[in-house]
Every structure is written in C-alpha cells, then in structure tokens.
C-alpha cells in the first residue's frame, strides 16, 4: 500500500466495516480502539516556568499565615509521671503504682508566661503507648457498645470478655485500660472550673454508644487495668445520676484509639482566661500505670486558633514546597535562557 496521501489507516478501514447502530456503540468502539478525541497540551518552557512560579507564589503566603497562626497558640507541657513518685519508690515505680494503699496525690505548679484566652483545652499526653497494637485494637465490640447485652457475640473482646462467668460491659482491652488520672486546677485560692462536657465527638455519642447501655461487671476482676466508670457524670449536678455509656465521655474519647505511640486526648476545657504571670496549682492523682512499659505522662494546656492547636509542620511544609517550586522555576529559566531553541 502506498505510504503517501492515498494510504488509508487500518483504524479507518475497520471503522467503515463495523456497523455502528447507536451513539453508545460508537463511543464504546472509539474507546476500545483508543480513537477518542483527546487534549494533549504541549508544555513549553514558558508554561512550566510560570506554573512553578504560581505554585511558589501561592504556597509561601499560605505557609506563612499557617505558621503565624500556629505560633500564636500558647501551649504548656508539664511531664509529671517521674516527679510524682515518692523518693523511697524511685527505684521501684511499678510497686508504688500497683499498691492501692499508698496515696497517689501529687501537686504540680505551672507558671503561665503568656496570656491564654479561653477556652483553654486540657489534654493528657501518653508517650510510648502503642494503642495501635493489632490485638489491642481488635479487643472491643462495637455492637455491644451500641446495643449492650442484646448483642451476645463478644468473642472479639478476649481476654476481657467475661468475669466470673458474667459478661463485661464494655468489654475488651481498650475499655479495660481506661485512663484514670484526675486533675484539679487552682489559681490563688479559687478552684478553676473544668468543663468536661462535649469532649467526645458528637457522632460517637449519638451513633456508636447506646443510650440504654449501662456498665456491667466492669473492673470487677482481680487484675484492674485502669479507670472505673463513675455513675455520676463529671460536670453534672450531684443529684443528676447517669451511667449509660453515651454519657461516659472519658470512655468515648479513650475508645477512639490513636495511630501513633505518642498521642493526646482531650480531658476538658477551662472556660476562663489565664493572665501572663499566673501560677496554677495542679492537684492530680497519679493512678495510671505507665511505668511497667516505660511510658511517659504529660499534662498539656493549650489555646487554639482558626487552624486548631499548635502545629508548625503544616506551615513549614507549605513554605518548603513553595520555595522548592520557585527554585525549580529559576533553574528552568536559566536553562531556557542558556539553551534557547
């Protein structure tokens, strides 16, 4: 076949031979033969240079704004697990934390160096704590949390499934290891009010923890893992009694497991400003055992911005990408000027 103007492509011949009865069949045929119309932009050096410049001009201001917002967040971190051990137990911290007859009360003093605007978020931070361990993560029953004793299959909760032949509600290692250190804050002679309502996700409270599900046989075994579920909800009046799981927000926060071995979980909020120079006395109970596995416990007080808490990574990442784009555009520009076609 002649290779010049009189030649007909094989695709054209096949297109004439195949009867196309509908638009759908025609589209399918063009798709299978890879003959659909397509846009194939040609990236000229000018377009590449301008694109990288625009990326840099956009990312760097966004990064600076994000970094500024993060720097405006006031954050106080106080590690207390090591200093809240009596001198005579410094060489055997595990024996101290396991001995229930010894008082676990501890007092720490925190000085505020910069004005903190309400609401001030209170977090507890745990380090070297692997909530993402496969067996730990699987040791729970979401159906039991939602339906209670109406759901009988709790085999996934092993080894915290039954106690003395009776089911445990909530079952599983995650609930069993509930964090149970407590904190009280005093400024001068006045105790600061800590709001512990609405610390869990609303979707979790409404859709993952049942309204008519109540704790049963929880932490009644010989080996106590962590906190017990208090029938009186923190923050409610003394005569207001609840014990359903949807009201146990400490448990709901704890049950949302962390992906990394260092994590923070919300404990509550202080609804009043703290001035620079104020000294806050923190009266805490050092109940939770992290000494067996070399974990660390920290108390975190933090304000927030429109971007959330203190996190410089996002701003620095934007600045790095923007700077890299501008540097790349300059390199391409020099190469284009030197080797112009």
C-alpha positions in Angstrom: 0.0 0.0 0.0 1.4 3.4 -0.9 2.7 5.3 2.1 1.7 8.8 0.7 -1.6 10.7 0.6 -3.5 7.7 -0.9 -2.9 5.5 2.2 -5.9 4.7 4.5 -5.2 3.8 8.1 -6.2 0.4 9.4 -8.4 2.0 12.0 -10.3 3.9 9.3 -10.9 0.7 7.3 -12.2 -1.1 10.5 -14.4 1.9 11.3 -16.1 1.5 7.9 -16.5 -2.2 8.2 -18.1 -2.2 11.7 -21.7 -1.2 11.6 -22.4 1.4 14.3 -26.0 1.4 15.2 -26.1 3.8 18.1 -24.1 6.5 19.8 -23.3 4.3 22.7 -21.9 1.6 20.5 -19.9 4.2 18.6 -18.4 5.6 21.8 -17.5 2.1 23.0 -15.9 1.3 19.7 -13.8 4.5 19.8 -12.8 3.8 23.4 -11.6 0.3 22.7 -9.8 1.4 19.6 -8.3 4.4 21.5 -9.5 6.8 18.9 -11.5 9.2 21.2 -10.7 12.9 20.9 -8.1 13.9 23.5 -6.4 17.1 24.6 -2.7 16.8 24.6 -1.2 20.0 25.9 2.3 20.8 24.9 4.2 22.1 28.0 6.5 24.8 26.6 9.4 26.1 28.8 7.5 29.3 29.4 4.4 27.4 30.7 6.5 25.2 33.0 8.3 28.2 34.5 5.1 30.2 35.0 3.4 27.2 36.6 6.2 26.7 39.2 6.2 30.4 39.9 2.5 30.5 40.6 2.7 27.5 42.9 5.5 29.1 44.8 3.7 32.5 45.0 0.6 30.7 46.4 2.1 28.2 48.8 4.6 30.6 50.5 2.0 33.1 51.7 -0.3 30.3 52.8 2.6 28.7 54.7 3.5 32.0 56.4 -0.1 32.6 57.5 -0.4 29.0 58.9 2.9 29.3 60.7 1.8 32.6 62.2 -1.4 31.1 63.4 0.5 28.1 65.0 3.0 30.4 66.7 0.1 32.4 68.3 -1.1 29.3 70.1 0.0 29.2 73.7 0.9 25.7 74.9 2.2 24.5 78.3 3.5 20.9 78.6 4.2 19.5 82.1 5.5 16.0 82.5 4.5 14.6 85.9 5.0 10.8 85.9 8.6 10.9 87.2 8.3 13.7 89.8 5.0 12.3 91.3 6.8 9.2 92.7 7.8 9.4 96.4 11.6 9.3 97.0 11.5 5.8 98.6 9.9 4.3 95.5 12.1 5.9 92.8 13.9 2.6 92.4 10.7 0.6 92.1 8.0 2.7 90.5 5.9 -0.3 89.5 5.5 -1.4 93.1 4.3 2.1 94.0 1.7 2.4 91.3 0.3 -1.1 92.0 0.0 -0.5 95.7 -3.5 0.8 96.3 -2.9 1.6 99.9 -0.4 4.4 99.0 -1.8 7.9 98.3 -1.4 8.9 94.7 -2.0 12.6 95.3 0.6 14.9 93.7 0.8 18.7 93.3 2.5 20.5 90.4 2.8 24.2 89.9 2.6 25.7 86.4 3.6 29.2 85.6 1.9 30.9 82.6 4.3 33.1 80.6 1.8 34.4 78.1 -1.9 35.4 78.2 -4.1 32.4 77.5 -7.5 33.1 76.1 -10.4 30.8 76.8 -11.3 28.2 76.0 -8.1 26.5 77.2 -8.0 22.9 76.3 -6.7 20.3 78.8 -5.1 17.2 77.3 -3.3 14.3 78.8 -0.4 13.0 76.6 1.0 9.5 76.7 4.3 8.5 75.1 5.5 5.0 74.2 1.9 3.8 74.4 1.0 1.6 71.5 -2.8 1.8 71.1 -2.3 0.7 67.5 -1.2 -2.8 68.5 -3.2 -5.3 66.5 -4.5 -7.3 69.4 -5.3 -4.2 71.4 -7.2 -2.5 68.6 -9.3 -5.6 67.9 -10.2 -6.2 71.6 -13.6 -4.4 71.5 -17.2 -5.0 70.5 -18.8 -2.0 68.7 -22.1 -3.8 68.6 -22.1 -4.3 72.3 -21.2 -0.6 72.9 -24.3 0.2 70.8 -26.8 -2.5 71.9 -25.4 -3.7 75.3 -26.5 -7.2 76.4 -28.8 -7.5 73.5 -25.7 -8.4 71.5 -24.2 -11.7 72.8 -21.2 -12.3 70.5 -18.3 -10.7 72.3 -15.5 -13.1 71.3 -13.6 -10.3 69.8 -13.1 -8.8 73.3 -10.8 -11.5 74.5 -9.2 -11.7 77.0 -11.6 -9.2 78.7 -14.8 -10.9 77.6 -16.2 -12.5 80.8 -15.6 -12.2 84.5 -16.8 -14.9 86.9 -19.0 -16.3 84.0 -20.8 -13.0 83.5 -20.4 -10.7 80.5 -18.4 -7.4 80.9 -19.9 -4.2 79.6 -18.0 -2.6 78.0 -15.7 -5.5 77.1 -12.3 -5.6 75.7 -8.8 -4.4 76.4 -9.3 -0.8 75.3 -12.1 -0.2 77.8 -10.3 -2.2 80.5 -7.2 0.1 80.2 -9.2 3.4 80.5 -7.0 6.3 81.6 -7.9 7.3 85.2 -5.5 10.1 86.3 -7.5 13.2 87.5 -6.6 16.9 87.6 -7.8 19.9 89.6 -6.7 23.4 88.9 -6.4 26.2 91.5 -5.4 29.8 90.8 -4.7 31.7 94.0 -7.4 30.4 96.4 -10.1 29.7 93.8 -10.6 26.4 92.0 -10.9 26.8 88.3 -14.0 25.3 86.7 -13.2 22.5 84.2 -15.9 21.8 81.6 -15.9 18.1 80.8 -19.0 18.0 78.6 -18.8 17.7 74.9 -15.2 16.4 74.9 -16.1 13.5 72.6 -17.2 13.6 69.0 -21.0 14.1 68.7 -21.1 11.3 66.1 -19.6 8.9 68.6 -22.0 9.9 71.4 -25.1 9.7 69.1 -24.3 6.7 66.9 -21.6 4.5 68.5 -22.5 4.3 72.2 -26.0 3.2 73.1 -28.4 5.4 75.1 -29.7 2.5 77.0 -26.4 0.6 77.5 -25.1 0.5 81.1 -21.8 -0.7 82.6 -21.9 -4.2 84.0 -19.3 -6.2 85.8 -16.7 -3.7 84.7 -13.3 -3.7 86.5 -14.5 -6.3 89.0 -11.8 -8.9 88.3 -8.6 -9.5 90.3 -6.5 -7.5 87.7 -7.6 -3.9 87.4 -6.5 -2.3 84.2 -7.5 1.4 84.5 -10.4 3.6 85.5 -13.8 2.6 86.6 -17.0 4.1 85.1 -18.4 6.6 87.5 -22.2 6.6 87.6 -22.1 10.3 88.3 -21.0 12.1 85.2 -18.3 14.8 85.7 -19.8 18.3 85.3 -23.4 17.3 86.2 -25.1 18.2 89.5 -24.7 15.7 92.3 -28.4 14.7 92.1 -28.2 14.1 88.4 -27.3 10.4 88.0 -26.5 8.8 84.7 -24.4 5.7 83.9 -25.3 4.9 80.3 -22.3 4.6 78.0 -23.3 7.5 75.8 -22.8 9.9 78.8 -19.4 8.4 79.7 -17.3 10.8 77.5 -14.0 9.9 79.1 -14.6 6.3 77.9 -15.7 7.5 74.4 -12.6 9.7 74.0 -10.4 6.8 75.1 -12.1 4.3 72.8 -11.0 6.3 69.7 -7.6 4.7 69.5 -4.5 6.6 68.4 -2.4 5.7 65.4 0.9 6.7 66.8 2.7 5.7 70.1 2.7 9.4 71.3 -0.8 10.9 71.4 -3.0 13.4 73.2 -6.6 13.0 74.3 -8.9 15.8 75.5 -9.6 15.8 79.2 -11.7 19.0 79.5 -11.7 22.8 78.9 -11.1 25.8 81.2 -13.7 28.4 80.3 -11.8 31.5 81.7 -8.8 33.4 80.6 -5.4 33.0 82.3 -3.2 36.0 82.5 0.6 36.1 82.0 2.4 35.5 85.2 -0.3 33.5 86.9 0.8 30.4 88.8 -1.7 27.5 88.5 -1.6 24.7 91.2 -2.4 21.4 89.7 -3.7 18.8 92.1 -3.6 15.4 90.4 -3.9 11.8 91.2 -1.2 9.7 89.6 -3.3 6.5 89.2 -2.4 5.3 85.7 0.3 2.7 85.3 2.8 3.6 82.5 5.8 2.5 84.5 5.5 -1.1 83.5 6.4 -0.4 79.9 8.5 2.8 80.2 5.7 5.2 79.2 5.5 8.9 79.9 2.6 11.0 81.1 2.2 14.7 80.4 -0.3 17.4 81.1 -0.9 19.8 78.3 -2.7 23.2 78.5 -3.3 24.7 75.1 -5.3 27.5 73.4 -6.4 27.2 69.8 -6.5 29.2 66.6 -8.6 29.1 63.4 -6.2 26.3 62.3 -6.5 24.2 65.5 -3.8 23.6 68.0 0.0 24.2 67.8 1.4 22.5 64.8 4.2 24.1 62.8 4.5 21.3 60.3 1.7 22.4 58.0 3.1 25.9 57.7 6.7 24.7 57.2 5.5 22.2 54.6 3.8 24.9 52.6 6.8 27.1 52.7 9.2 24.3 51.7 7.0 23.3 48.7 6.6 26.9 47.6 10.4 27.6 48.0 11.2 24.5 46.1 8.8 25.5 43.3 10.4 28.9 42.9 13.9 27.4 43.0 12.9 25.0 40.3 11.4 27.7 38.1 14.6 29.8 38.4 16.7 26.8 37.4 14.4 26.1 34.4 14.6 29.8 33.4 18.4 29.8 33.4 18.5 26.6 31.4 16.0 28.0 28.9 17.9 31.3 28.5 21.2 29.4 28.1 19.9 26.8 25.7 17.3 28.7 23.8 16.0 26.8 20.8 
